[in-house]
Amino acid sequence: MPTHAASLSVRSSGKGTYEITCQIEKIIAESGITTGTATVFVQHTSASLVIMENADPSARTDLHAFFDHLVP
């Protein structure tokens, strides 16, 4: 089974969410692998990876509101 490894750096301007779907899709496409599993790992103590539906723009707004309430 073929494997591929790549790194992706995301510059941030503080708290918030950052859409990385396009960057991940590009890395996968460039790998030439068409079937398999992609593993995304965040190597930072104050960052997290959220996988969510992006069809409704209010979902991201709701997520921001929740985090602002949880950690003002």
MDTraj code that builds the backbone (N, CA, C; nanometers):
import mdtraj as md
import numpy as np

residues = "MET PRO THR HIS ALA ALA SER LEU SER VAL ARG SER SER GLY LYS GLY THR TYR GLU ILE THR CYS GLN ILE GLU LYS ILE ILE ALA GLU SER GLY ILE THR THR GLY THR ALA THR VAL PHE VAL GLN HIS THR SER ALA SER LEU VAL ILE MET GLU ASN ALA ASP PRO SER ALA ARG THR ASP LEU HIS ALA PHE PHE ASP HIS LEU VAL PRO".split()
xyz = np.array([
    [0.0833, -0.1165, 0.0000],
    [0.0000, 0.0000, 0.0000],
    [0.0891, 0.1247, 0.0000],
    [0.0656, 0.2174, -0.0921],
    [0.1478, 0.3388, -0.0960],
    [0.1149, 0.4314, 0.0214],
    [0.2142, 0.5080, 0.0628],
    [0.1944, 0.6066, 0.1692],
    [0.2494, 0.7404, 0.1233],
    [0.2068, 0.8452, 0.1902],
    [0.2534, 0.9798, 0.1584],
    [0.2508, 1.0612, 0.2873],
    [0.3493, 1.1444, 0.3070],
    [0.3526, 1.2342, 0.4227],
    [0.3794, 1.3754, 0.3736],
    [0.3141, 1.4719, 0.4345],
    [0.3332, 1.6120, 0.3983],
    [0.3090, 1.6975, 0.5216],
    [0.3611, 1.8186, 0.5190],
    [0.3395, 1.9133, 0.6284],
    [0.2632, 2.0338, 0.5768],
    [0.1820, 2.0896, 0.6622],
    [0.1041, 2.2083, 0.6290],
    [0.1158, 2.3049, 0.7462],
    [0.1547, 2.4270, 0.7194],
    [0.1616, 2.5296, 0.8235],
    [0.0497, 2.6295, 0.8005],
    [-0.0170, 2.6686, 0.9082],
    [-0.1260, 2.7656, 0.8998],
    [-0.0904, 2.8839, 0.9883],
    [-0.0803, 3.0001, 0.9287],
    [-0.0548, 3.1214, 1.0067],
    [-0.1890, 3.1709, 1.0597],
    [-0.1903, 3.2045, 1.1860],
    [-0.3148, 3.2515, 1.2458],
    [-0.2970, 3.3932, 1.2983],
    [-0.4100, 3.4587, 1.3176],
    [-0.4064, 3.5940, 1.3726],
    [-0.4833, 3.5977, 1.5044],
    [-0.4679, 3.4923, 1.5814],
    [-0.5367, 3.4858, 1.7095],
    [-0.6435, 3.3797, 1.7092],
    [-0.7323, 3.3884, 1.8085],
    [-0.8340, 3.2844, 1.8202],
    [-0.9309, 3.2892, 1.7029],
    [-0.9836, 3.1741, 1.6703],
    [-1.0776, 3.1642, 1.5595],
    [-1.0666, 3.0284, 1.4944],
    [-1.1395, 3.0123, 1.3864],
    [-1.1323, 2.8879, 1.3104],
    [-1.0712, 2.9179, 1.1746],
    [-1.0029, 2.8209, 1.1220],
    [-0.9332, 2.8378, 0.9951],
    [-0.9668, 2.7196, 0.9055],
    [-1.0201, 2.7480, 0.7895],
    [-1.0603, 2.6454, 0.6935],
    [-0.9368, 2.5928, 0.6209],
    [-0.9100, 2.4628, 0.6329],
    [-0.7923, 2.4041, 0.5681],
    [-0.8297, 2.2938, 0.4695],
    [-0.9587, 2.2813, 0.4397],
    [-1.0043, 2.1739, 0.3509],
    [-0.9337, 2.1779, 0.2160],
    [-0.9260, 2.2946, 0.1539],
    [-0.8636, 2.3052, 0.0206],
    [-0.7168, 2.2638, 0.0242],
    [-0.6448, 2.3048, 0.1290],
    [-0.5038, 2.2679, 0.1396],
    [-0.4875, 2.1169, 0.1560],
    [-0.5742, 2.0544, 0.2364],
    [-0.5675, 1.9093, 0.2562],
    [-0.6012, 1.8375, 0.1259],
    [-0.7060, 1.8843, 0.0556],
    [-0.7428, 1.8229, -0.0725],
    [-0.6286, 1.8324, -0.1733],
    [-0.5581, 1.9461, -0.1749],
    [-0.4461, 1.9643, -0.2677],
    [-0.3323, 1.8672, -0.2361],
    [-0.3002, 1.8528, -0.1086],
    [-0.1943, 1.7595, -0.0683],
    [-0.2301, 1.6175, -0.1100],
    [-0.3554, 1.5794, -0.0881],
    [-0.3996, 1.4448, -0.1261],
    [-0.3911, 1.4266, -0.2767],
    [-0.4390, 1.5244, -0.3531],
    [-0.4354, 1.5145, -0.4995],
    [-0.2919, 1.5036, -0.5503],
    [-0.2022, 1.5832, -0.4934],
    [-0.0622, 1.5815, -0.5366],
    [0.0084, 1.4513, -0.5002],
    [-0.0451, 1.3786, -0.4027],
    [0.0176, 1.2521, -0.3628],
    [0.0004, 1.1443, -0.4685],
    [-0.1035, 1.1579, -0.5512],
    [-0.1313, 1.0569, -0.6526],
    [-0.2060, 0.9361, -0.5984],
    [-0.2315, 0.9340, -0.4699],
    [-0.3041, 0.8226, -0.4082],
    [-0.4537, 0.8508, -0.4218],
    [-0.5289, 0.7523, -0.4699],
    [-0.6718, 0.7735, -0.4945],
    [-0.7627, 0.7027, -0.3947],
    [-0.7096, 0.6084, -0.3205],
    [-0.7898, 0.5351, -0.2229],
    [-0.7111, 0.5216, -0.0937],
    [-0.7773, 0.5460, 0.0185],
    [-0.7091, 0.5303, 0.1465],
    [-0.7666, 0.6200, 0.2530],
    [-0.6876, 0.6445, 0.3533],
    [-0.7280, 0.7254, 0.4677],
    [-0.6282, 0.8386, 0.4864],
    [-0.6799, 0.9585, 0.5129],
    [-0.5930, 1.0729, 0.5417],
    [-0.5955, 1.0988, 0.6918],
    [-0.4789, 1.1149, 0.7499],
    [-0.4676, 1.1472, 0.8916],
    [-0.4128, 1.2886, 0.9035],
    [-0.4845, 1.3739, 0.9764],
    [-0.4415, 1.5118, 0.9984],
    [-0.4121, 1.5260, 1.1473],
    [-0.2939, 1.5758, 1.1791],
    [-0.2467, 1.5861, 1.3169],
    [-0.2091, 1.7306, 1.3455],
    [-0.2549, 1.7843, 1.4573],
    [-0.2227, 1.9208, 1.4982],
    [-0.1231, 1.9129, 1.6128],
    [-0.0041, 1.9690, 1.5915],
    [0.1021, 1.9599, 1.6913],
    [0.1153, 2.0921, 1.7667],
    [0.0159, 2.1234, 1.8464],
    [0.0226, 2.2430, 1.9291],
    [-0.0708, 2.2245, 2.0474],
    [-0.0292, 2.2689, 2.1641],
    [-0.1085, 2.2445, 2.2847],
    [-0.2363, 2.3266, 2.2914],
    [-0.2420, 2.4405, 2.2238],
    [-0.3621, 2.5239, 2.2325],
    [-0.4411, 2.5251, 2.1020],
    [-0.4193, 2.4270, 2.0177],
    [-0.4926, 2.4171, 1.8914],
    [-0.5690, 2.2859, 1.8881],
    [-0.6732, 2.2831, 1.8094],
    [-0.7493, 2.1592, 1.7935],
    [-0.7981, 2.1491, 1.6499],
    [-0.8383, 2.0309, 1.6143],
    [-0.8892, 2.0032, 1.4810],
    [-1.0367, 1.9703, 1.4943],
    [-1.1209, 2.0426, 1.4205],
    [-1.2647, 2.0205, 1.4239],
    [-1.3089, 1.9783, 1.2852],
    [-1.3800, 1.8682, 1.2790],
    [-1.4364, 1.8229, 1.1525],
    [-1.5860, 1.8461, 1.1608],
    [-1.6372, 1.9307, 1.0712],
    [-1.7795, 1.9639, 1.0756],
    [-1.8328, 1.9921, 0.9363],
    [-1.9630, 1.9823, 0.9246],
    [-2.0287, 2.0134, 0.7980],
    [-2.0156, 2.1624, 0.7717],
    [-1.9924, 2.1987, 0.6485],
    [-1.9737, 2.3385, 0.6136],
    [-2.0855, 2.3892, 0.5238],
    [-2.1953, 2.3139, 0.5117],
    [-2.3037, 2.3511, 0.4215],
    [-2.3789, 2.4742, 0.4707],
    [-2.3939, 2.4878, 0.6007],
    [-2.4679, 2.5999, 0.6585],
    [-2.3692, 2.6970, 0.7223],
    [-2.3602, 2.8204, 0.6701],
    [-2.2637, 2.9170, 0.7247],
    [-2.2851, 2.9465, 0.8731],
    [-2.4071, 2.9279, 0.9231],
    [-2.4329, 2.9575, 1.0642],
    [-2.3660, 2.8560, 1.1572],
    [-2.3286, 2.7401, 1.1048],
    [-2.2628, 2.6391, 1.1888],
    [-2.1313, 2.6932, 1.2444],
    [-2.0555, 2.7608, 1.1619],
    [-1.9278, 2.8178, 1.2070],
    [-1.9509, 2.9317, 1.3065],
    [-2.0538, 3.0128, 1.2801],
    [-2.0897, 3.1208, 1.3723],
    [-2.1302, 3.0643, 1.5075],
    [-2.2100, 2.9580, 1.5051],
    [-2.2518, 2.8927, 1.6296],
    [-2.1311, 2.8370, 1.7053],
    [-2.0366, 2.7791, 1.6333],
    [-1.9168, 2.7242, 1.6967],
    [-1.8362, 2.8351, 1.7640],
    [-1.8200, 2.9489, 1.6956],
    [-1.7480, 3.0627, 1.7542],
    [-1.8194, 3.1115, 1.8800],
    [-1.9522, 3.1211, 1.8743],
    [-2.0295, 3.1670, 1.9906],
    [-2.0120, 3.0710, 2.1081],
    [-2.0130, 2.9417, 2.0796],
    [-1.9941, 2.8418, 2.1854],
    [-1.8570, 2.8570, 2.2507],
    [-1.7521, 2.8700, 2.1688],
    [-1.6172, 2.8839, 2.2244],
    [-1.6016, 3.0147, 2.3016],
    [-1.6641, 3.1234, 2.2523],
    [-1.6578, 3.2508, 2.3249],
    [-1.7258, 3.2396, 2.4612],
    [-1.8335, 3.1603, 2.4679],
    [-1.9027, 3.1383, 2.5953],
    [-1.8195, 3.0474, 2.6867],
    [-1.7606, 2.9448, 2.6282],
    [-1.6822, 2.8477, 2.7044],
    [-1.5541, 2.9093, 2.7598],
    [-1.4843, 2.9842, 2.6742],
    [-1.3567, 3.0467, 2.7117],
    [-1.3606, 3.1925, 2.6658],
    [-1.4133, 3.2811, 2.7512],
    [-1.4284, 3.4226, 2.7099],
    [-1.2961, 3.4933, 2.6852],
])
top = md.Topology()
chain = top.add_chain()
for i, resn in enumerate(residues, 1):
    res = top.add_residue(resn, chain, resSeq=i)
    for name in ("N", "CA", "C"):
        top.add_atom(name, md.element.get_by_symbol(name[0]), res)
traj = md.Trajectory(xyz[None], top)
